[in-house]
Amino acid sequence: MPTKPVVVYGASGYTGRLVCEALRHYQLPFIAAGRDKARLEAAMKQVPGIETADYEVVAVDHAVDALADLFDGAEVVCNTVGPFLYYGLTVVEAAARAKIHYLDSTGEIDFMSQARDAFDAAYAEAGKVLAPSSAYMYTPLEIAARIVLETEGIDTLEAICSATGTPTYGSTQSIFAMFQSAETAFYLEQNQRVPWPAARGYEVSVPGLPMTQLAHPWGGGSLPLYFERDPRVRSCRQLTGFTNRTLMEQVVQLQQLYESDLKALPEDERTAKLGEIAAGIQSGMPPRENPLVHRCTDHVVGRGGNTVCHCTLYSFNPYQVTGTVLAAVAQFLIGGHQTASGFASACEAVGYREILGQLRNFGLVEVSVS
């Protein structure tokens, strides 16, 4: 099989197609991989400008041996196949076996913790990066947090991700999968993990929006996990919300339903019911994002004893941001610009200012610091 430097696993999905589009911008050859070759070929025809891309379509079984064979000779895999709690570790193990960099679009903390505990050492030994949550909802918010931490004395981070958009089928499945790992959703308080109360929403203030927004811990968020080992940070909380309040109220209500009626069911039955509920909310492919509609705000407040710093990233088209982040990080890694190995965030792996610069190159974000 001809070798390409990047494998996009799950390329037929909404996010996977956007990763392929962004790789085409960077002129990076890639393999569009998934289980169904006909579906992959049809999806690639929908990618703008795909006729100028250097790519091939490959069908592969979702199994460690098959994926490791596919990854052999590549340099980076961009994984968009979720829920990652169910499917992610197979891909992480295959990439570890093939000794290539692993990136994905998840924010599922239970999966991320499992991947770190099981494979951090293997990736570090190989000099490769294991970087989940290289995506919107996580990377722009982390960029804001790291800009805040440039101010001396900041030790507490309050982070809010606010987006206008509709979760894809895969994202909706991941949201409901995270209900099963609510006990692992945590924030940091004085260097200690504190579990978020299950099935609760929180009113937050978002710059540029006159009404308060309903936000949710969303599995805890990746920032507490990444900053847990940062000696500058003592406390860190992350909340996420969509400006569609009805959708957010529905998420909280359905998590309450899970806690009261589904949690005690056998795992297989519980997982199946969650999948059915998620499919009932988002069963198809959403339309391509519109920058006049799908606008986002990522806001971090940093506090020290007598110091405060605010950083806000204004962006649009969150799934396009995800595709750009994954492609940008891949091109940095392939080009040899790597600042960490083992389990690390995208910002740690290639630099938060570097990723910010790429997002600015595409006109996707602007930054306000005060």
Order of alpha helices (4+ residues) and beta strands (2+ residues): beta-alpha-beta-alpha-beta-alpha-beta-alpha-beta-alpha-beta-alpha-beta-alpha-beta-beta-beta-beta-alpha-beta-alpha-alpha-beta-beta-alpha-beta-alpha-alpha-beta
